[in-house]
Amino acid sequence: MGDLQIDLARGDSVSLVGRLDARTAAAARAALHDVVDSGRGELLVELGGLEIWDRAGLGVVVGLARRAAGRGRTLVLLNPGPREARLLRVAGVGRMARMTASVPEADEARLLA
C-alpha cells in the first residue's frame, strides 16, 4: 500500500500509520471495508500515526464511518489531529462515529494486546 501501513489487532481495532492520500486511498478503502464487513460491534481506528491526510484520505474515513454505521457497527476514531477532527465534524462524521483524543483505560489493554 505504498506509504500507508494498516495494522489489525484482533479484528476490533485498526491502526493507520503513514500517509492516507490519493496514492493509498483505494487500497486503504478496500482493506478498511473488509475490516468493517468481517466484524461486529465496536471498531477502534487509531489515526494518530497518520502523517498526512489529503481530501482523498478524508473521503476514506468518511466512507468508513458511513459503511460502519450501515453495518450497525460503532466506529471510534482515536487521536485525529485538531484539523482533521474539525474536517470530520464538518463532513458529518460526528453523527456516525465517536472521535476521541484517547483510548478509555478499559479499551487500552484490548488495543495493545
C-alpha positions as protocol buffer text, in pm:
chain_id: "A"
residue {
  index: 1
  type: MET
  ca { x: 0 y: 0 z: 0 }
}
residue {
  index: 2
  type: GLY
  ca { x: 290 y: 236 z: -55 }
}
residue {
  index: 3
  type: ASP
  ca { x: 347 y: 467 z: 237 }
}
residue {
  index: 4
  type: LEU
  ca { x: 49 y: 351 z: 445 }
}
residue {
  index: 5
  type: GLN
  ca { x: 57 y: 69 z: 696 }
}
residue {
  index: 6
  type: ILE
  ca { x: -265 y: -80 z: 832 }
}
residue {
  index: 7
  type: ASP
  ca { x: -221 y: -287 z: 1147 }
}
residue {
  index: 8
  type: LEU
  ca { x: -508 y: -505 z: 1265 }
}
residue {
  index: 9
  type: ALA
  ca { x: -545 y: -618 z: 1623 }
}
residue {
  index: 10
  type: ARG
  ca { x: -797 y: -899 z: 1672 }
}
residue {
  index: 11
  type: GLY
  ca { x: -1050 y: -762 z: 1423 }
}
residue {
  index: 12
  type: ASP
  ca { x: -1186 y: -490 z: 1650 }
}
residue {
  index: 13
  type: SER
  ca { x: -908 y: -233 z: 1628 }
}
residue {
  index: 14
  type: VAL
  ca { x: -705 y: -88 z: 1343 }
}
residue {
  index: 15
  type: SER
  ca { x: -404 y: 141 z: 1344 }
}
residue {
  index: 16
  type: LEU
  ca { x: -321 y: 357 z: 1041 }
}
residue {
  index: 17
  type: VAL
  ca { x: 39 y: 472 z: 1007 }
}
residue {
  index: 18
  type: GLY
  ca { x: 191 y: 686 z: 733 }
}
residue {
  index: 19
  type: ARG
  ca { x: 18 y: 869 z: 450 }
}
residue {
  index: 20
  type: LEU
  ca { x: -350 y: 844 z: 369 }
}
residue {
  index: 21
  type: ASP
  ca { x: -361 y: 1026 z: 39 }
}
residue {
  index: 22
  type: ALA
  ca { x: -463 y: 990 z: -323 }
}
residue {
  index: 23
  type: ARG
  ca { x: -197 y: 722 z: -383 }
}
residue {
  index: 24
  type: THR
  ca { x: -303 y: 499 z: -92 }
}
residue {
  index: 25
  type: ALA
  ca { x: -677 y: 575 z: -73 }
}
residue {
  index: 26
  type: ALA
  ca { x: -809 y: 294 z: -295 }
}
residue {
  index: 27
  type: ALA
  ca { x: -613 y: 19 z: -120 }
}
residue {
  index: 28
  type: ALA
  ca { x: -690 y: 165 z: 224 }
}
residue {
  index: 29
  type: ARG
  ca { x: -1061 y: 184 z: 141 }
}
residue {
  index: 30
  type: ALA
  ca { x: -1072 y: -180 z: 33 }
}
residue {
  index: 31
  type: ALA
  ca { x: -881 y: -302 z: 340 }
}
residue {
  index: 32
  type: LEU
  ca { x: -1091 y: -97 z: 582 }
}
residue {
  index: 33
  type: HIS
  ca { x: -1418 y: -208 z: 421 }
}
residue {
  index: 34
  type: ASP
  ca { x: -1307 y: -569 z: 468 }
}
residue {
  index: 35
  type: VAL
  ca { x: -1244 y: -497 z: 837 }
}
residue {
  index: 36
  type: VAL
  ca { x: -1589 y: -342 z: 880 }
}
residue {
  index: 37
  type: ASP
  ca { x: -1760 y: -625 z: 693 }
}
residue {
  index: 38
  type: SER
  ca { x: -1583 y: -904 z: 878 }
}
residue {
  index: 39
  type: GLY
  ca { x: -1660 y: -797 z: 1234 }
}
residue {
  index: 40
  type: ARG
  ca { x: -1934 y: -689 z: 1469 }
}
residue {
  index: 41
  type: GLY
  ca { x: -1969 y: -434 z: 1743 }
}
residue {
  index: 42
  type: GLU
  ca { x: -1724 y: -157 z: 1820 }
}
residue {
  index: 43
  type: LEU
  ca { x: -1435 y: -84 z: 1585 }
}
residue {
  index: 44
  type: LEU
  ca { x: -1147 y: 132 z: 1710 }
}
residue {
  index: 45
  type: VAL
  ca { x: -944 y: 312 z: 1444 }
}
residue {
  index: 46
  type: GLU
  ca { x: -621 y: 479 z: 1560 }
}
residue {
  index: 47
  type: LEU
  ca { x: -549 y: 781 z: 1341 }
}
residue {
  index: 48
  type: GLY
  ca { x: -265 y: 933 z: 1543 }
}
residue {
  index: 49
  type: GLY
  ca { x: 1 y: 762 z: 1332 }
}
residue {
  index: 50
  type: LEU
  ca { x: -107 y: 934 z: 1013 }
}
residue {
  index: 51
  type: GLU
  ca { x: 150 y: 1186 z: 894 }
}
residue {
  index: 52
  type: ILE
  ca { x: -54 y: 1325 z: 606 }
}
residue {
  index: 53
  type: TRP
  ca { x: -420 y: 1315 z: 505 }
}
residue {
  index: 54
  type: ASP
  ca { x: -545 y: 1480 z: 191 }
}
residue {
  index: 55
  type: ARG
  ca { x: -903 y: 1505 z: 71 }
}
residue {
  index: 56
  type: ALA
  ca { x: -887 y: 1152 z: -70 }
}
residue {
  index: 57
  type: GLY
  ca { x: -783 y: 1029 z: 274 }
}
residue {
  index: 58
  type: LEU
  ca { x: -1060 y: 1228 z: 437 }
}
residue {
  index: 59
  type: GLY
  ca { x: -1301 y: 1064 z: 194 }
}
residue {
  index: 60
  type: VAL
  ca { x: -1176 y: 720 z: 301 }
}
residue {
  index: 61
  type: VAL
  ca { x: -1250 y: 797 z: 667 }
}
residue {
  index: 62
  type: VAL
  ca { x: -1591 y: 949 z: 586 }
}
residue {
  index: 63
  type: GLY
  ca { x: -1676 y: 642 z: 376 }
}
residue {
  index: 64
  type: LEU
  ca { x: -1556 y: 414 z: 657 }
}
residue {
  index: 65
  type: ALA
  ca { x: -1790 y: 590 z: 901 }
}
residue {
  index: 66
  type: ARG
  ca { x: -2083 y: 551 z: 662 }
}
residue {
  index: 67
  type: ARG
  ca { x: -2010 y: 185 z: 599 }
}
residue {
  index: 68
  type: ALA
  ca { x: -1971 y: 107 z: 970 }
}
residue {
  index: 69
  type: ALA
  ca { x: -2298 y: 286 z: 1051 }
}
residue {
  index: 70
  type: GLY
  ca { x: -2472 y: 97 z: 771 }
}
residue {
  index: 71
  type: ARG
  ca { x: -2348 y: -234 z: 910 }
}
residue {
  index: 72
  type: GLY
  ca { x: -2457 y: -150 z: 1263 }
}
residue {
  index: 73
  type: ARG
  ca { x: -2102 y: -112 z: 1392 }
}
residue {
  index: 74
  type: THR
  ca { x: -1990 y: 156 z: 1637 }
}
residue {
  index: 75
  type: LEU
  ca { x: -1688 y: 334 z: 1495 }
}
residue {
  index: 76
  type: VAL
  ca { x: -1449 y: 509 z: 1734 }
}
residue {
  index: 77
  type: LEU
  ca { x: -1185 y: 731 z: 1572 }
}
residue {
  index: 78
  type: LEU
  ca { x: -889 y: 772 z: 1805 }
}
residue {
  index: 79
  type: ASN
  ca { x: -647 y: 1065 z: 1805 }
}
residue {
  index: 80
  type: PRO
  ca { x: -743 y: 1258 z: 1493 }
}
residue {
  index: 81
  type: GLY
  ca { x: -542 y: 1578 z: 1475 }
}
residue {
  index: 82
  type: PRO
  ca { x: -729 y: 1902 z: 1554 }
}
residue {
  index: 83
  type: ARG
  ca { x: -755 y: 2000 z: 1186 }
}
residue {
  index: 84
  type: GLU
  ca { x: -870 y: 1654 z: 1081 }
}
residue {
  index: 85
  type: ALA
  ca { x: -1121 y: 1631 z: 1368 }
}
residue {
  index: 86
  type: ARG
  ca { x: -1271 y: 1964 z: 1258 }
}
residue {
  index: 87
  type: LEU
  ca { x: -1295 y: 1848 z: 895 }
}
residue {
  index: 88
  type: LEU
  ca { x: -1453 y: 1519 z: 1002 }
}
residue {
  index: 89
  type: ARG
  ca { x: -1713 y: 1704 z: 1211 }
}
residue {
  index: 90
  type: VAL
  ca { x: -1791 y: 1935 z: 917 }
}
residue {
  index: 91
  type: ALA
  ca { x: -1831 y: 1625 z: 696 }
}
residue {
  index: 92
  type: GLY
  ca { x: -2089 y: 1485 z: 941 }
}
residue {
  index: 93
  type: VAL
  ca { x: -1879 y: 1200 z: 1074 }
}
residue {
  index: 94
  type: GLY
  ca { x: -1966 y: 1301 z: 1431 }
}
residue {
  index: 95
  type: ARG
  ca { x: -2321 y: 1178 z: 1368 }
}
residue {
  index: 96
  type: MET
  ca { x: -2195 y: 834 z: 1262 }
}
residue {
  index: 97
  type: ALA
  ca { x: -1886 y: 779 z: 1479 }
}
residue {
  index: 98
  type: ARG
  ca { x: -1725 y: 887 z: 1803 }
}
residue {
  index: 99
  type: MET
  ca { x: -1399 y: 1081 z: 1799 }
}
residue {
  index: 100
  type: THR
  ca { x: -1173 y: 1089 z: 2099 }
}
residue {
  index: 101
  type: ALA
  ca { x: -821 y: 1202 z: 2182 }
}
residue {
  index: 102
  type: SER
  ca { x: -751 y: 896 z: 2396 }
}
residue {
  index: 103
  type: VAL
  ca { x: -847 y: 535 z: 2445 }
}
residue {
  index: 104
  type: PRO
  ca { x: -1053 y: 467 z: 2756 }
}
residue {
  index: 105
  type: GLU
  ca { x: -847 y: 264 z: 3002 }
}
residue {
  index: 106
  type: ALA
  ca { x: -1077 y: -34 z: 2965 }
}
residue {
  index: 107
  type: ASP
  ca { x: -1015 y: -45 z: 2592 }
}
residue {
  index: 108
  type: GLU
  ca { x: -641 y: 32 z: 2606 }
}
residue {
  index: 109
  type: ALA
  ca { x: -543 y: -322 z: 2706 }
}
residue {
  index: 110
  type: ARG
  ca { x: -750 y: -463 z: 2420 }
}
residue {
  index: 111
  type: LEU
  ca { x: -591 y: -223 z: 2168 }
}
residue {
  index: 112
  type: LEU
  ca { x: -238 y: -311 z: 2280 }
}
residue {
  index: 113
  type: ALA
  ca { x: -299 y: -689 z: 2301 }
}
